[in-house]
């Protein structure tokens, strides 16, 4: 538990999985950012809450402006709530973006755990309500879902990746421990890729570690061969017309993970391919904040200003 450096994550995991550690922090996405890196609203809604569900606890994020919120905790299946504030600082350089992708919130626990009968959280900004036990998914499905979320979040906000240095050591240790746990005995393709990723993450090379995670995730999605080839190819290799058509289709009609992975690969094509450029323009206004962040960012190796300053 000492590796779980974020106070909101630590408090949530103490309620959901007492005695847990790196595996639980990995399932809830804490491994995707370094200590001190900004925590976005999507980290809570798209990482922490799905991870708590994988641990058998329902949760949701609500505004705490309603009076007497603590009185509602005991009803409706909620066993506790974490009250915290969220400082909203829009990135003025990217005024076109939707607010959720721009905010730079740093959660502060205003009260540890509010149980039924304790003082109300009225006046605080948000409550993370944690429910009683819910149905868990299978271990392998939870592992792959967490890896997909981790991969997409890191592609959206690469500046938050743990780098070498003492301040990032806790996040690096969490990532290594989670990857090794996910690898298991390394008896399948995904396990071998996760084991390789753990070694690279420990060596301070998170980008190459994520390449291994990407390979495991893409192959697990069971996509057509041209799509797999396109998503796993070196970013400087031009796509064939067939490969680009597959990715444009994913960008327009795929799941969140497929839209995000397609956007990563299409960024290198937008200078000369009209269909890639049009697909990325559409994704800049996607409903998902991670997809929007990827679509706004330049292709790796370009000297353009990043679409996200985070």
N, C-alpha and C positions, 0 to 999 in steps of 0.2 A: 504493500500500500504506500510505502514512502516514495515510490517512483511516481505516483499520481500527483503531479505538482499543481494542477489546476483546482482551486477550492470548490468550484461548482461541481466538477466531475467527481472529486473526492467525496463530497457530501452526498451526491446522488448514488454513487456506488456503495457507500456505507449503508444506505437505505435498501438498495436493491440486491447487493451481493456482499454482505459483511465478510471480511477476510479475503476478498478477491484482490487481484493485482493487475499484472501486465495483460493477461488475456482479456479481462473485463475492460481495461482501458483501451485495448486494441479494438474490441468489438464496438465500443462507443466512440472511436475515432480520435482519441486524444493523440495518437501517434502521428497525426497528419500535420502537427504544428509544433514549433519550438516554444519553450517558455518565453513569455514576453511578446510573442507574436499576437496580433489582434484576434479576438474570438468573434466570429460573425454569427448573426442569427441562424444562418444555415448550419453552423456547427452543432447547434442545439437541436434544431428541428430535423436535420438530415443525418446526423451522426449519433448524438447522444440518445435521442428518443428511440430510434430504431435499434440501437445497441442495447438499451434497457429492455426492449421487447424481446430481443434474442436471449436475454438473461432471465426472462419470465416475469418482467414487470411492465405493466402498461404505464404510459406517461404522456403528458401533453404540456404545452406552453401556453399560458393564458395571461391576459392583463389582470393586474390585481387592483384595478381602480374600483371595482365593486365593493361596497361596504360589507363587512362581515364575511369575507372570503374564508377565513379559517373555520367558520361555522359550517361551511359547505364541504369541508374536507372529509368529514366523517360520513357524508352521504355520497351516493353515486359511485361508491367503490374506491374513493381516494383515501389512502392511508396516511399520507403526509404531503407536505409541500415545501419547496425551497424558495425563499423570497430573495430576489436580487434586483439590482438596478442595471440598466443598460444605457450607456452614454452614446448618444447618436451624433456622429460627426460625419456628415456627408462629404464625399470626395468631390470638391468643387470642380476639379479638372475634368471630371467625367459626369457632367450634369445630365447627359442623356440617359444614363443608366437608371434602372429602377432602384428605389431606395434601399431595398434589402441587401443588394450587392455592394452598396456604397458604405454602409454604416461600419464604424470601427468601434464596436462595443467591447468593453472590458467588464465582464460580470463581476459584481461585488456581492458577496453574501451579506445581506442586511440582517438576516436571522438564520440561525443554523437550520433547525427543522421545526416546522409548525405542525403540531399534531392537534387533533380535535380538542377544543377547550383552551388552547393557548391563545395569546393575544393575536388580533387580526393583523394582516399584512397590508391593511389599507394605507395608501400613500406611497408604497413601493411601486416599482415599475412592472415587474413580472413575477409570476409564480410558475415554477416547474412542479406540476402536480404528479406525484408518483402513486400508482395504484397498487392494488394487491396482485397476487399471482395471476399471470395469464399464460396461455399456451405457448411453449417454446417451439421453434422450428428445429429441424435436425442439425446436428453439429456441422456437417459438411456444408449444408445450405447456408447456415449462419456465417461460417468462415468465408465462403465465397462472396456473400452479400457484403460483409465487412470489407473485404479486399476491393470490391468494386467501388464502394463508397470512398475508401481510402485513396484509391488511384485517381478517381475523378476530382476529389477535393484537392489533391496535390497538384494535379494539372491546372486546376483553376487558380490556385494561389501558390505557385512554386517558391515565392520569396519566404514563405513560412516554413519551408522544409528545414529539419534540424541539420545544422552545419557543424563543422568541427569547433570545439570550444567548450568551456566548462558550463556555460549557461544552457547549452543544448544537450548536455550529457543525459539528463533525465529522460528527455524525449527519445534520444537515440537508444538508450537502454530499454525503454518500453517497446520501441519498434523491433529491436532484435529479439526480445523475449517473445513478443507476439508472433513474429514470423516463424520462429523456431517451434512454437507451440502449434501454429497452423500447419507447419510442414509435417508434423507427426513423425512417422518413421521414414518419410520420403519415398513411400512405396508407389505413388502415382505421379503423373506428370505435374500436377499442381504442387504436390508436396516437394518434389525436387526443385521446382522453380522457387518456392518459398524458402527452401533451405539455402539456395544460392543467394537469394535476396537478403537473407539474414546476415550472411558473411559480408556482403557488400555494404549493407547498412552499418554494420559494426566497424567496417574499415573507413567509414566517413564518406561513402559515395552513394548518397540516397538516390541520385538520378539513375544510375545503373541498376540499383536495387529495384526501383520502380519499373524499369524495363523488364525485369524478370516477373514482377507482379503482373504487368500488362500482358505478357505472353500467356501466363496462366489464365488470366481473366478472359482474354480474347478466345483462346482455344476452348475454354469451358462454355462459352456462349454458343458454340456449334454453328458458326456462320458459314456462308458459302466460301469456297476456297479463295476466290478473288478478293473478297472482303478481308479475310484473315491475312492474306499476303499484303494487302494495302496497309492495314492497321499496324502490322509488325515490321514493315520495311523501314529502312533508314530514312530520316526526314528529308534528306537532300535528294532522294531518288524520285524522279517524276512519276506520277501515277499514269497508268495506261487509261485510255478512255473507259474501258469496262470497269476498272477499279474505281475510277472517279465517280462513275455513275452509281456504283454500289454505295459509296460513302455519301453522295448527295441524297440518295434515297433514305439512308439512315438518318442524316441530318434533318430531313423533313418529316419523317414518320417513325423514327425509332424510339426506343425507350430512352430514359435519361442517360444511361451509360453509353448507349450507342450514339446518341446525339453528341455527347461530350467527346468520345473517342474519335468520331468522324470529324468534329471541329478541329481537334488537335492536328489531325493529318491534313485536312483541307487548307489550313493556314498557309502551308507552303505552296499552295497552288493558286492562291487568289490573284497573284500578279498577272497571270496569263490565262487563267481558265474562268470564263464568265460564269459557268454553272457553280463552280466552287465559291466564287465571290458572292453570288446571289444567295447561296445557301448560308454562308457565314453572316451575311447581312440580316437574314431572317433570324438566325440564332442569337444575334445581338439583342433581340427583344424576346427571347425565349422566357417561358414562365419559370424556369429553374435558374437560380442565381449562379450555380457553378457553370452551367452551360453558357450563360451570358458572359461570365468572366473569361472563359476560354475563347469565345468568339471575338471578344474585344482585344485580346492579346495578340502581339505579333508572332510570326513564326520564329522558332529558335534560330539564333545566329543573325537576325536582322538588327539594324540599329534604330528601329522605330521605338518610340516611347511606348512602354507597356500599357495595355488597356486597363491594368489594375495597379495602383501604386502600393498595394499591400503585398 
